[in-house]
Amino acid sequence: MKTIIGGGVAALVLLGSALPVAAEDIYFTLYNESNRSLHYFYASPSASTRWGPDLLRGGHTLRAGYNGTVTIADGSTECYYDFKFIMADRSETVVNDINICDLGSYTIYD
């Protein structure tokens, strides 16, 4: 189970003899096609045991029917991430193994 990291971004240690690929910031559009507002959105590499910081930061919400640009800039070179969504009614959904390197958009449904 992943735990939420308060305020910081976890460092990722890469092992192996190959040189790591340079980390790039990832941008994609998040569509909220559910009937509830999204209050918290966490993402972390699938191999991690901890959640990164809330990507909505500062108490922002993504209302039902709206969309916004998400930036993942954690310095990771990983492509596969897990997402955790916490909605206005406090319901939580975790989606595993999303390939963010090929992701142009992601849609939340009920």
N, C-alpha and C positions, 0 to 999 in steps of 0.2 A: 504494500500500500504506500502510495506517495504521500508525503507531508508537505504542507505549504511552507515556503521559505519566506520569512518576514523581511521585506525591503531589499534584499540583495539578490544577486544572480550567482548561482552555483558555478564553480569552476569545473571544467571537464578535463580529465587527464586522459590523453590519448596514448595507447601503448602499441608497440609494433615497430618494425624496422622501416616501413614506408613513411615518407614525409606526408604530413597531413595536408589536406586541401585547405586553402585559405578560407576562413569563415566569411560569409556574406550575410548581410541583413536580408531577411525574407519579408516580402510584402504580399498580402492577399486581401481580398474583399470578404468580409464576414456578413452574411445576410441572415437576419433574424425573421424567419417565416413562421415562427411559433406564435402562440397567442399570449405569450408572457414576455416581460422585459428581461433581458440578460443583465445581471448585476455584477457577476464576476466571471472572468475567463482566464484560465491558467493553461500553460503549455510547457512541456518539457520533453527532452529527448526520451524516446521510448525505453532506452536502456537505463535511464536515471531512476533513482528511488525517491526523488523529491520533486515537488512542483516548483516551478519558477514563480516570479511575482505576478500579481494580477495585471493582465495586459490592458484592462480598462482604466486603470489608475485614477486616483483622485475622486473616487465616488461617482464616476460616470456610469451610465447605463446605455444599453442598446435596446431601444424600445421595439416592441413587436412591429413588424412591417418595415423596419429601417435596416440600413447597412452602414458599414464603416470599414476603413482600411486598418488592418492589423499589421503591426511590425514586430517581428521576432528578431531581436538583435542581441542574442546572448553569447555570441562568440563561438557557438558550436558549429562543427562541420557535419553534424548528423542531418540526415534527411527525414528520418522517421520520428514523429512526435506523437505524444498523447495529449489530448485536449480534455479539459474539465470545465463544464459550464454549470454555473449556479444561477438559477432563475429567481425572479421576484418572489415566488412562493417557496423559496429555499430548496426546491428540488434540484438534485445534482445528476448530471449525466457525464460519463467518461467515455471517450471514444479513443481507441488505441490504434497505433501504427498508421498515422496519416502521413503521407509523403508530402512534406511541405516544399520540397525542392521543385515539384511539378505542380504545385497548387496555385491556381489563379484565383479561386474563390472557394468558400465553404459555406454551406447553408444549414442553419439550425431549423429543424421541424419539430412539431409536437409528437 
